[in-house]
Amino acid sequence: MSLEKDEGAADAAPASALETARAQLARAATHIDVDPGVVERLKQPAKVLRGSVPLERDDGTVEIFTGYRAQHDDVRGPYKGGIRYHPDVTEDECIGLAMWMTWKCAVMDLPFGGAKGGVVVDPKALSECEQERLTRRFAEEMRDFVGPTVDIPAPDMGTDAQTMAWFMDAYSMQEGETVPGVVTGKPPVIGGSYGRSEAPGRSVALITRETADQYDLPLEEATVAVQGFGSVGAEAARLLDEWGATVVAVSDVTGGIYDADGLETGEIDSHEERPEAVTATEGVSRITNEALLELDVDVLVPAAVGNVLTSANADAVRADIIVEGANGPTTTEADRIFAERGIPVIPDILANAGGVTVSYFEWLQDINRRQWSLDRVREELESEMLSAWRDVRREFTRRDVTWRDAAYIVALSRVAEAKSTRGLWP
């Protein structure tokens, strides 16, 4: 049996992360009384850093890579956001993602603003030693613009806990003291938090559980499809499976697998555990990533990359609920179509905010030099996620808006109030 289908055409020109973020800001501003000057300020980043990052390759040759760091807003606290290594990193992408981080931190009521950075490089084309040298040099280029009270990077696409360890060490060596709080997402042995890597996926599962309850869908009766069986998707799928849901499909970059009776998610290696392992699973049907998005399921979790739900496939999506695990998986046009069709879309800035929330916990642990247990991290994360869920649900119910609009209303209200209270330096 095969459920494979041809790829559908994506939007002719999908909006960039920056265009989408600005459109979402403008839409949220129509629902609340906010100073237009504040909205104008929030359309632009505070600053964008662009630099050359030279790297000596293992064969002795020198290659120059471009690195970025977009710092969007710090009215509520230090800039916070990941660093990604990917060949498609652009300045506009970093700005758009930094804006999303501002909203994500505000939705969670964390004392951070938004930032995002990256290096235009394919990390798979680098040896481990080359990755280390690149990271240390990038840390040096960024040293005057980051710090525990200024801007706190974290792992993102193409980077991990080891990357953060190298970054922290490079920064600390230049500062002449160990500064664990300069980054989050580090290994616990050098100040990282237990539960950090699982946190985004765990929050997706928690929000999926609450959403199912909101729509009177018993989790034990729910069918779920997860696009992207990486650190976020695998954790979400396994937790939902553990809590009684039937996960019928998962995928990675090579494609997906499907079983109407439910997959044994705990027996499937995630992309991090064994790259491109999903389609090697035996005894199940193969399915494309595109076809997975159109399965007739109760809950669809796009947890891979951005812009996968577009005007080209939005009408074909048959899920009753969409919970965004990835950043920006739904284009603006697709969002409009889902709203018209009455399909609730739980936005990324709420659903996958577990990562930045546990990063906040890690930052607190570093400041206080006191590590929390995994149980405490999980308990605190659930408490914070449920609090944010209630805040967003209140606006969703009171204003009769979409879930995305409700989340942005919560976020913009908090950022705008902080800006109005602090005022504008003349």
For each residue, the residues with C-beta under 8 A, 3 or more apart:
1: 285
2: 285 286 287
3: 258 285 286 287 288 291
4: 255 286 287 288 291
5: 288 290 291 294
6: 290
7: 288 290
8: 290 312 313 316
9: 312
10: 14 307 310 312
11: 14 15 307 310 311 312 331 333
12:
13:
14: 10 11 307 310 331
15: 11 19 20 23 307 331 332
16: 19 20 92 93 96
17: 20 21 92 93 95 96 97 100 306 327 328
18: 21 22 92 93 95 96 99
19: 15 16 22 23 96 332
20: 15 16 17 23 24 96 328 331 332
21: 17 18 24 25 95 96 97 99 100
22: 18 19 25 26 43 96 99
23: 15 19 20 26 27 332
24: 20 21 27 28 103 332 404 408
25: 21 22 28 29 39 42 43 99 408 412
26: 22 23 29 30 39
27: 23 24 30 31 405 408
28: 24 25 31 32 405 408 409 411 412
29: 25 26 32 34 36 39 412
30: 26 27
31: 27 28 399 401 405 409
32: 28 29 409 412 413 416
33:
34: 29 38 39 412 413 416
35: 38 39 416 419 420
36: 29 39 40
37: 40 41 424
38: 34 35 41 42 415 416 419 420
39: 25 26 29 34 35 36 42 43 416
40: 36 37 43 44
41: 37 38 44 73 419
42: 25 38 39 72 73 99 102 412 415
43: 22 25 39 40
44: 40 41
45: 48 70 71 72 73 95 98 99
46: 71 72 73 74
47: 70 71
48: 45 68 69 70 71 91 94 95
49: 68 69 70 71 117 142 145
50: 66 67 68 91
51: 66 67 141 142
52: 64 65 66 67 141
53: 64 65 66 67 119 134 137 138 141
54: 62 63 64 65 137
55: 62 63 64 65 130 133 134 137
56: 60 61 62 133
57: 60 61 62 63 130
58: 127 129 130
59:
60: 56 57
61: 56 57
62: 54 55 56 57
63: 54 55 57
64: 52 53 54 55
65: 52 53 54 55 119 120 121 134
66: 50 51 52 53 119 120
67: 50 51 52 53 117 118 119 120 138 141 142
68: 48 49 50 89 90 91 94 117 118 119
69: 48 49 83 94 115 116 117 142 145 146 151
70: 45 47 48 49 91 94 95 97 98 115 116 117
71: 45 46 47 48 49 74 79 98 113 114 115 145 151
72: 42 45 46 79 95 98 99 101 102 113 114 115 116
73: 41 42 45 46 76 79 102 113 114 415
74: 46 71 77 78 79 113
75: 113 415 418 419 422
76: 73 105 106 110 111 112 113 414 415 418
77: 74 80 105 110 111 112 113
78: 74 111 112 113 147 148 149 150 151 152
79: 71 72 73 74 98 112 113 114 115 150 151 152
80: 77 101 105 110 112 113 114 115 151 152 154 356 359 360
81: 97 98 101 114 115 116 117 153 154 156
82: 97 116 117 153 154 155 156 157 159 185
83: 69 116 117 118 119 138 153 154 155 156 159 163 167
84: 89 116 117 118 119 156 157 158 159
85: 89 118 119 121 122 123 131 134 157 158 159 163
86: 89 118 120 121 122 123 157 158
87: 120 121 122
88: 93 120
89: 68 84 85 86 93 94 118 119 120
90: 68 93 94 120
91: 48 50 68 70 94 95
92: 16 17 18 95 96
93: 16 17 18 88 89 90 96 97 116 118
94: 48 68 69 70 89 90 91 97 98 116 117 118
95: 17 18 21 45 48 70 72 91 92 98 99 116
96: 16 17 18 19 20 21 22 92 93 99 100 328
97: 17 21 70 81 82 93 94 100 101 116 327 328
98: 45 70 71 72 79 81 94 95 101 102 114 115 116
99: 18 21 22 25 42 45 72 95 96 102 103 114
100: 17 21 96 97 103 104 114 116 327 328 348 349
101: 72 80 81 97 98 104 105 112 113 114 115 116 356
102: 42 72 73 98 99 105 106 113 114 411 415
103: 24 99 100 106 107 114 349 407 408 411 412 415
104: 100 101 107 108 114 348 349 350 353 356 411
105: 76 77 80 101 102 108 110 111 112 113 114 356
106: 76 102 103 109 110 410 411 412 414 415
107: 103 104 349 350 353 388 391 392 407 410 411
108: 104 105 353 356 357 360 384 388
109: 106 387 388 391 414
110: 76 77 80 105 106 356 357 360
111: 76 77 78 105 360
112: 76 77 78 79 80 101 105 152 356 360
113: 71 72 73 74 75 76 77 78 79 80 101 102 105
114: 71 72 73 79 80 81 98 99 100 101 102 103 104 105
115: 69 70 71 72 79 80 81 98 101 151 153
116: 69 70 72 81 82 83 84 93 94 95 97 98 100 101 156
117: 49 67 68 69 70 81 82 83 84 94 142 153
118: 67 68 83 84 85 86 89 93 94 156
119: 53 65 66 67 68 83 84 85 89 134 138
120: 65 66 67 86 87 88 89 90
121: 65 85 86 87 125 126 134 158
122: 85 86 87 125 126
123: 85 86 126 131 158 159
124:
125: 121 122
126: 121 122 123 130 131 134
127: 58 130 131
128: 131 132
129: 58 132 133
130: 55 57 58 126 127 133 134
131: 85 123 126 127 128 134 135 163
132: 128 129 135 136 166
133: 55 56 129 130 136 137
134: 53 55 65 85 119 121 126 130 131 137 138
135: 131 132 138 139 159 163 166 167 170
136: 132 133 139 140 166 167 169 170
137: 53 54 55 133 134 140 141
138: 53 67 83 119 134 135 141 142 167
139: 135 136 142 143 166 167 170 171
140: 136 137 143 170 174
141: 51 52 53 67 137 138
142: 49 51 67 69 117 138 139 145 146 153
143: 139 140 146 171 174
144:
145: 49 69 71 142 150 151
146: 69 142 143 150 151 152 153 171 182
147: 78 150 151 152 179 182
148: 78 152 179 181 182 363 366 367
149: 78
150: 78 79 145 146 147
151: 69 71 78 79 80 115 145 146 147
152: 78 79 80 112 146 147 148 181 182 183 184 359 363
153: 81 82 83 115 117 142 146 164 167 182 183 184
154: 80 81 82 83 164 183 184 185 355 356 359
155: 82 83 159 160 161 163 164 185
156: 81 82 83 84 116 118 159
157: 82 84 85 86
158: 84 85 86 121 123
159: 82 83 84 85 123 135 155 156 163 164
160: 155 163 164 185
161: 155 164 165 185 186 187 192 196 197
162: 165 166 187
163: 83 85 131 135 155 159 160 166 167
164: 153 154 155 159 160 161 167 168 183 184 185 186 192
165: 161 162 168 169 186 187 190
166: 132 135 136 139 162 163 169 170
167: 83 135 136 138 139 153 163 164 170 171 182 183
168: 164 165 171 172 179 180 182 183 186 190 191
169: 136 165 166 172 173
170: 135 136 139 140 166 167 173 174
171: 139 143 146 167 168 174 175 179 182 183
172: 168 169 175 177 178 179 182
173: 169 170 176
174: 140 143 170 171
175: 171 172 179
176: 173
177: 172
178: 172
179: 147 148 168 171 172 175 182
180: 168 186 190 191 366
181: 148 152 191 363 366 367
182: 146 147 148 152 153 167 168 171 172 179
183: 152 153 154 164 167 168 171 186
184: 152 153 154 164 192 193 196 358 359 362 363
185: 82 154 155 160 161 164 192 196 197 359 362
186: 161 164 165 168 180 183 190 191 192 362
187: 161 162 165 190 192
188: 191 192 193 194 371
189: 192
190: 165 168 180 186 187
191: 168 180 181 186 188 362 365 366 371
192: 161 164 184 185 186 187 188 189 196 362
193: 184 188 196 358 359 361 362 365 371 372 377
194: 188 371 372 373 374 377
195: 198 199 202 358 374 377 378 381
196: 161 184 185 192 193 199 355 358 359 362 377
197: 161 185 231
198: 195 201 202 231 235
199: 195 196 202 203 354 355 357 358 377 381
200: 203 204 231 232 235 325 352 353 354 355
201: 198 204 205 231 232 233 234 235 236 237 239 303 325 352 354
202: 195 198 199 205 206 235 236 239 354 378 381
203: 199 200 206 207 351 352 353 354 355 357 381 385
204: 200 201 207 208 232 235 236 301 303 323 325 351 352 354
205: 201 202 208 209 235 236 239 240 243
206: 202 203 209 210 354 381 382 385 386 389
207: 203 204 210 211 323 346 350 351 385 389
208: 204 205 211 212 224 236 240 245 299 301 321 323 346 351
209: 205 206 212 213 219 240 243
210: 206 207 213 214 386 389
211: 207 208 214 215 299 321 323 344 346
212: 208 209 215 217 218 219 222 298 299 321
213: 209 210 216 217 219
214: 210 211 393
215: 211 212 320 321 344
216: 213
217: 212 213 221 222 298 320 321
218: 212 221 222
219: 209 212 213 222 240 243 244 245
220: 244 245
221: 217 218 298
222: 212 217 218 219 240 245 246 298 299
223: 245 246 247 248 297 298 299
224: 208 237 240 245 246 247 248 297 298 299 300 301
225: 247 248 249 250 292 293 295 297 299 300 301 319
226: 229 233 236 237 247 249 250 251 301 303 325
227: 233 250 251 256 289 292 293 300 301 302 303 304 308
228: 232 233 251 252 271 302 303 304 305 325 326
229: 226 233 234 237 250 251 252 268 270 271 278
230: 233 234 252 270 271 272 303 304
231: 197 198 200 201 234 235 270 271 272
232: 200 201 204 228 235 236 303 325 326 352
233: 201 226 227 228 229 230 236 237 250 270 301 303 304 325
234: 201 229 230 231 237 238 250 265 268 270 271 272 273
235: 198 200 201 202 204 205 231 232 238 239
236: 201 202 204 205 208 226 232 233 239 240 301 303 325
237: 201 224 226 229 233 234 240 241 247 250 265 301
238: 234 235 241 242 265 266
239: 201 202 205 235 236 242 243
240: 205 208 209 219 222 224 236 237 243 245 247
241: 237 238 245 246 247 262 263 265 266
242: 238 239
243: 205 209 219 239 240
244: 219 220
245: 208 219 220 222 223 224 240 241 299
246: 222 223 224 241 261 262
247: 223 224 225 226 237 240 241 250 262 263 265
248: 223 224 225 258 259 260 261 262 263 295 297
249: 225 226 256 257 258 259 263 287 292 295 297
250: 225 226 227 229 233 234 237 247 256 257 263 265 268 278
251: 226 227 228 229 255 256 257 278 287 289 292 304
252: 228 229 230 255 256 270 271 275 276 277 278 279 304
253: 271 276 304
254: 276 278 279
255: 4 251 252 278 279 286 287 288 289
256: 227 249 250 251 252 278 279 286 287 288 289 291 292
257: 249 250 251 263 268 278 279 281 284 285 286 287
258: 3 248 249 284 285 286 287 292 295
259: 248 249 262 263 283 284 285
260: 248
261: 246 248
262: 241 246 247 248 259
263: 241 247 248 249 250 257 259 268 281 284
264: 267 268
265: 234 237 238 241 247 250 268
266: 238 241
267: 264
268: 229 234 250 257 263 264 265 277 278 281
269: 273 274 277 278
270: 229 230 231 233 234 252 273 274 277
271: 228 229 230 231 234 252 253 274 275 276 277 278
272: 230 231 234 275
273: 234 269 270 277
274: 269 270 271 277
275: 252 271 272
276: 252 253 254 271 279 280
277: 252 268 269 270 271 273 274 280 281
278: 229 250 251 252 254 255 256 257 268 269 271 281
279: 252 254 255 256 257 276 286
280: 276 277
281: 257 263 268 277 278 284
282:
283: 259
284: 257 258 259 263 281
285: 1 2 3 257 258 259
286: 2 3 4 255 256 257 258 279
287: 2 3 4 249 251 255 256 257 258 291 292 295
288: 3 4 5 7 255 256 291 292
289: 227 251 255 256 292 293 304 308
290: 5 6 7 8 293 294 313
291: 3 4 5 256 287 288 294 295
292: 225 227 249 251 256 258 287 288 289 295
293: 225 227 289 290 300 302 308 309 313 316 317
294: 5 290 291 313 316 317 318
295: 225 248 249 258 287 291 292 300 318 319
296: 318 319
297: 223 224 225 248 249 300 318 319 320
298: 212 217 221 222 223 224 319 320 321
299: 208 211 212 222 223 224 225 245 319 320 321 322 323
300: 224 225 227 293 295 297 317 319 321 322 323
301: 204 208 224 225 226 227 233 236 237 322 323 324 325
302: 227 228 293 308 309 322 324 325 326 329 330
303: 201 204 226 227 228 230 232 233 236 324 325 326 329 352
304: 227 228 230 233 251 252 253 289 308 326 329
305: 228 308 326 329
306: 17 326 327 328 329
307: 10 11 14 15 310 328 329 331
308: 227 289 293 302 304 305 326 329 330
309: 293 302 313 314 317 322 329 330 331 334 338
310: 10 11 14 307 313 314 331 333 334
311: 11 314 331 333 334 337
312: 8 9 10 11
313: 8 290 293 294 309 310 316 317 334
314: 309 310 311 317 333 334 337 338 341
315: 337 341
316: 8 293 294 313
317: 293 294 300 309 313 314 322 338 343
318: 294 295 296 297
319: 225 295 296 297 298 299 300 322 343
320: 215 217 297 298 299 343
321: 208 211 212 215 217 298 299 300 343 344 346
322: 299 300 301 302 309 317 319 330 338 343 344 345 346
323: 204 207 208 211 299 300 301 346 351
324: 301 302 303 327 329 330 345 346 347 348 351 352
325: 200 201 204 226 228 232 233 236 301 302 303 329 348 351 352
326: 228 232 302 303 304 305 306 308 329 348 352
327: 17 97 100 306 324 348 352
328: 17 20 96 97 100 306 307 348
329: 302 303 304 305 306 307 308 309 324 325 326 348
330: 302 308 309 322 324 334 335 338 345
331: 11 14 15 20 307 309 310 311 334 335
332: 15 19 20 23 24 335 336
333: 11 310 311 314 336 337
334: 309 310 311 313 314 330 331 337 338
335: 330 331 332 338 339 345 402 404
336: 332 333 339 340
337: 311 314 315 333 334 340 341
338: 309 314 317 322 330 334 335 341 343 344 345
339: 335 336 342 343 345 402
340: 336 337
341: 314 315 337 338
342: 339
343: 317 319 320 321 322 338 339
344: 211 215 321 322 338 402 403
345: 322 324 330 335 338 339 402 403 404
346: 207 208 211 321 322 323 324 350 351 403
347: 324 350 351 403 404 407 408
348: 100 104 324 325 326 327 328 329 351 352
349: 100 103 104 107 353 407 408 411
350: 104 107 207 346 347 353 388 389 392 403 407
351: 203 204 207 208 323 324 325 346 347 348
352: 200 201 203 204 232 303 324 325 326 327 348 355
353: 104 107 108 200 203 349 350 356 357 385 388
354: 199 200 201 202 203 204 206 357 358 381 385
355: 154 196 199 200 203 352 358 359
356: 80 101 104 105 108 110 112 154 353 359 360
357: 108 110 199 203 353 354 360 361 381 384 385
358: 184 193 195 196 199 354 355 361 362 377 381
359: 80 152 154 184 185 193 196 355 356 362 363
360: 80 108 110 111 112 356 357 363 364
361: 193 357 358 364 365 372 377 380 381
362: 184 185 186 191 192 193 196 358 359 365 366
363: 148 152 181 184 359 360 366 367
364: 360 361 367 368
365: 191 193 361 362 368 369 370 371 372
366: 148 180 181 191 362 363 369
367: 148 181 363 364
368: 364 365
369: 365 366
370: 365
371: 188 191 193 194 365
372: 193 194 361 365 376 377 380
373: 194 376 377
374: 194 195 377 378
375: 378 379
376: 372 373 379 380
377: 193 194 195 196 199 358 361 372 373 374 380 381
378: 195 202 374 375 381 382
379: 375 376 382 383
380: 361 372 376 377 383 384
381: 195 199 202 203 206 354 357 358 361 377 378 384 385
382: 206 378 379 385 386
383: 379 380 386 387
384: 108 357 380 381 387 388
385: 203 206 207 353 354 357 381 382 388 389
386: 206 210 382 383 389 390
387: 109 383 384 390 391
388: 107 108 109 350 353 384 385 391 392 410
389: 206 207 210 350 385 386 392 393
390: 386 387 393 394
391: 107 109 387 388 394 395 410
392: 107 350 388 389 395 396 403 406 407 410
393: 214 389 390 396 397 406
394: 390 391 397 398
395: 391 392 398 399 401 405 406 407 409 410
396: 392 393 399 401 402 403 406
397: 393 394 400
398: 394 395
399: 31 395 396 405 406 409
400: 397
401: 31 395 396 405 406 409
402: 335 339 344 345 396 405 406
403: 344 345 346 347 350 392 396 406 407
404: 24 335 345 347 407 408
405: 27 28 31 395 399 401 402 408 409
406: 392 393 395 396 399 401 402 403 409 410
407: 103 107 347 349 350 392 395 403 404 410 411
408: 24 25 27 28 103 347 349 404 405 411 412
409: 28 31 32 395 399 401 405 406 412 413
410: 106 107 388 391 392 395 406 407 413 414
411: 28 102 103 104 106 107 349 407 408 414 415
412: 25 28 29 32 34 42 103 106 408 409 415 416
413: 32 34 409 410 416 417
414: 76 106 109 410 411 417 418
415: 38 42 73 75 76 102 103 106 411 412 418 419
416: 32 34 35 38 39 412 413 419 420
417: 413 414 420 421
418: 75 76 414 415 421 422
419: 35 38 41 75 415 416 422 424
420: 35 38 416 417 423
421: 417 418
422: 75 418 419
423: 420
424: 37 419
425:
426:
